[in-house]
Amino acid sequence: MNGEALGGNVLFNLGPLAITDTVATTWAVMLLLGLTAVLLTHRLAVLPARRQTIAEGIVAVIERAIGEVLPAAAVRRVLPFVATLWLFILTANLAGLIPGVHAPTRDLSTTAALALLVFASTHWYGIRAKGLRGYLRHYAEPSPILLPFHVISELTRTLALAIRLFGNMMSLEMAALLVLLIAGFLVPVPLLMLHVIEAVVQAYIFGILALIYIAGAIEPEKPLDAGNSVAVPPAPAVANPNDKEKP
């Protein structure tokens, strides 16, 4: 596997910039999602038409999935970013089903850019929720000795996020190519189903990991109870049998 395969094939140049097939497919995916959003949200009404029902159903499903990970107060704040991330990755993964088109997510530069977006958004939401000083304080907890380990963890999980999506989509396309070379076009339907399932699973995993990272950044600190003392109720009084009234 050469570097050109990893970075995509150059289609043309805009001055010093080389436009690869990955960039062209990514632009096409962005244009498709933008036009679809305009179409589905055109002329919204109280009594929704079919296209508005579809749009509201998609938003409701994504909002419910986010609500299972994040606090209720943060769902609407995170919804636009995570929903866009999910829909873009899913559409980009499914683009590989088109003959002659490679999924943009099989390019390491695309998955690295997506991972960097998650990295930046995690800190952004964390700072908005806790403030700059409060957010930076958690890197030195429970001991300042752990500061470099927290930083290394942030970097490694971002790298793993990019490589996981890239490796899975690249291996999926290579496996499909090998099967087609060996068996010909006798098994196209199972391959298409495998690609669809893998595309959905990888988009879901990427989005869930992004949600987990954001949830860890905005999670409120739990205050310690003063003295950690628990009030013990007084024991009930027991009557002395010798104190009975004499007749």
C-alpha positions in Angstrom: 0.0 0.0 0.0 1.6 3.2 -1.1 1.2 6.7 0.2 -1.1 7.7 -2.7 -3.6 5.0 -1.8 -3.7 6.3 1.8 -4.0 10.0 0.7 -6.3 9.5 -2.3 -5.7 10.0 -6.0 -5.0 13.6 -7.2 -7.8 14.7 -9.6 -6.5 18.3 -10.4 -4.6 21.2 -8.8 -5.8 24.6 -7.6 -2.5 26.4 -7.6 -0.4 24.7 -5.0 -3.3 22.7 -3.6 -3.9 19.2 -4.9 -7.5 18.2 -5.0 -7.8 14.5 -4.4 -10.8 12.2 -4.9 -11.2 12.2 -1.1 -11.7 16.0 -1.1 -14.1 15.8 -4.1 -16.2 13.1 -2.4 -16.2 15.0 0.9 -17.5 18.1 -0.9 -20.2 16.0 -2.6 -21.3 14.6 0.8 -21.4 18.0 2.3 -23.5 19.4 -0.6 -25.8 16.4 -0.4 -26.4 16.8 3.3 -26.9 20.6 2.9 -29.5 20.2 0.2 -31.2 17.4 2.1 -31.4 19.6 5.2 -32.9 22.5 3.2 -35.4 20.2 1.5 -36.6 18.6 4.7 -36.9 21.9 6.7 -38.6 23.9 3.9 -42.0 25.3 4.9 -42.2 23.8 8.3 -45.8 23.5 9.7 -47.6 22.7 12.8 -49.2 19.7 11.0 -46.1 18.2 9.5 -46.0 16.8 6.0 -44.1 13.6 5.2 -40.7 15.1 4.8 -41.1 17.1 8.0 -42.1 14.0 9.8 -39.0 12.2 8.5 -36.7 15.1 9.6 -38.3 15.3 13.1 -38.0 11.5 13.5 -34.3 11.6 12.7 -33.7 14.4 15.1 -35.8 12.6 17.8 -33.8 9.4 17.5 -30.4 11.2 17.7 -31.6 13.4 20.6 -32.7 10.2 22.5 -29.4 8.6 21.9 -27.5 11.7 23.2 -29.8 11.8 26.2 -28.7 8.3 27.2 -25.1 9.6 27.6 -25.3 13.2 28.6 -27.3 15.1 31.2 -30.6 16.4 30.1 -29.5 20.0 30.4 -26.7 19.5 27.9 -28.5 17.5 25.2 -29.8 20.5 23.2 -26.4 22.2 23.4 -24.5 19.2 22.0 -27.2 18.0 19.6 -26.1 20.1 16.5 -22.5 18.9 16.6 -23.1 15.3 17.3 -26.0 15.0 14.8 -23.9 16.5 12.1 -21.0 14.3 13.0 -23.2 11.1 12.9 -24.9 12.0 9.6 -21.7 13.0 7.8 -19.8 9.9 8.8 -22.7 7.6 7.9 -23.1 9.3 4.5 -19.4 9.2 3.9 -19.2 5.5 4.8 -22.1 4.7 2.5 -20.5 6.6 -0.4 -18.2 3.6 -1.0 -21.2 1.7 -2.3 -21.2 3.8 -5.4 -19.1 2.1 -8.2 -15.8 3.9 -8.7 -16.2 6.0 -5.5 -14.1 5.5 -2.4 -15.5 6.4 1.0 -13.7 9.5 2.3 -13.4 7.8 5.7 -10.9 5.3 4.2 -8.5 8.3 4.0 -6.5 8.9 7.1 -6.6 12.7 6.6 -10.4 12.7 6.8 -10.6 10.6 10.0 -7.8 12.7 11.5 -9.7 15.8 10.8 -12.9 14.3 12.4 -10.9 13.2 15.4 -9.4 16.7 15.8 -13.0 18.2 15.7 -14.0 15.9 18.5 -10.8 16.8 20.4 -11.5 20.6 20.1 -15.2 20.3 20.8 -14.6 18.2 24.0 -12.5 21.1 25.4 -14.9 23.7 24.1 -18.0 22.1 25.8 -15.9 21.5 29.0 -14.8 25.1 29.3 -18.3 26.3 28.6 -19.7 24.0 31.4 -17.0 24.6 34.1 -15.2 27.7 33.1 -11.5 27.8 32.0 -10.0 27.5 35.4 -12.4 24.9 36.6 -11.9 22.8 33.5 -8.1 22.9 33.6 -8.2 22.0 37.3 -9.4 18.5 36.6 -6.2 17.7 34.8 -4.4 18.0 38.2 -6.8 15.8 40.1 -6.5 13.9 42.3 -2.8 14.7 42.3 -0.7 17.1 40.1 1.6 14.2 39.5 -1.0 12.8 37.1 -1.0 15.9 34.9 1.3 14.5 32.2 -0.7 11.2 32.1 -3.9 13.1 31.6 -2.4 15.0 28.7 -1.0 11.8 27.1 -4.4 10.2 27.5 -6.1 13.1 25.6 -3.6 12.8 22.7 -3.7 9.0 22.5 -7.5 8.6 22.5 -7.7 11.2 19.7 -5.1 9.3 17.7 -7.0 6.0 18.3 -10.3 7.6 17.3 -8.8 8.5 13.9 -7.0 5.2 13.3 -10.0 3.1 14.3 -12.4 4.6 11.7 -9.7 4.7 9.0 -8.6 1.1 9.6 -12.1 -0.4 9.7 -13.2 1.4 6.5 -10.0 0.6 4.7 -10.1 -3.1 5.6 -13.8 -3.3 4.6 -13.1 -2.0 1.1 -10.0 -4.2 0.8 -12.0 -7.3 1.9 -14.8 -6.5 -0.5 -12.2 -6.1 -3.4 -10.6 -9.4 -2.6 -13.9 -11.3 -2.5 -14.9 -9.8 -5.8 -11.6 -10.8 -7.3 -12.0 -14.4 -6.1 -15.7 -15.0 -6.5 -16.5 -12.4 -9.2 -19.9 -10.8 -9.0 -21.7 -13.9 -7.7 -22.0 -12.5 -4.2 -22.8 -8.8 -4.6 -25.8 -8.6 -2.3 -24.1 -10.0 0.8 -21.2 -7.6 0.2 -23.6 -4.7 -0.1 -25.3 -5.7 3.2 -22.0 -6.1 4.9 -20.9 -2.6 3.8 -24.1 -1.0 4.9 -24.0 -2.7 8.3 -20.3 -1.8 8.8 -20.9 1.8 7.7 -23.7 2.2 10.3 -21.8 0.5 13.1 -18.6 2.6 12.5 -20.6 5.8 12.4 -22.4 4.9 15.6 -19.2 3.9 17.4 -17.4 7.1 16.4 -20.4 9.3 17.6 -20.8 7.4 20.9 -17.1 7.8 21.7 -17.3 11.5 21.0 -20.3 11.7 23.3 -18.4 9.8 26.1 -15.5 12.3 25.7 -17.8 15.3 25.9 -19.7 13.8 28.8 -16.5 13.4 30.7 -15.6 17.0 30.0 -18.9 18.6 31.2 -19.6 16.2 34.1 -20.2 18.4 37.2 -17.9 17.9 40.1 -19.5 16.0 43.1 -19.1 18.0 46.3 -17.9 16.2 49.3 -20.3 16.0 52.3 -19.2 18.1 55.2 -17.4 15.7 57.6 -19.0 12.8 55.7 -21.2 12.4 58.8 -24.5 10.7 58.8 -27.1 11.7 61.4 -28.1 8.8 63.5 -31.7 8.9 64.8 -32.1 8.6 68.6 -32.9 5.2 70.0 -36.5 4.8 71.2 -37.1 4.9 74.9 -37.7 1.5 76.6 -40.1 1.4 79.5 -38.9 -0.1 82.8 -41.2 -2.8 84.1 -40.4 -1.8 87.7 -41.8 1.7 87.1 -45.4 0.5 86.7 -48.0 2.3 88.8 -49.0 0.5 91.9 -52.7 0.0 92.5 
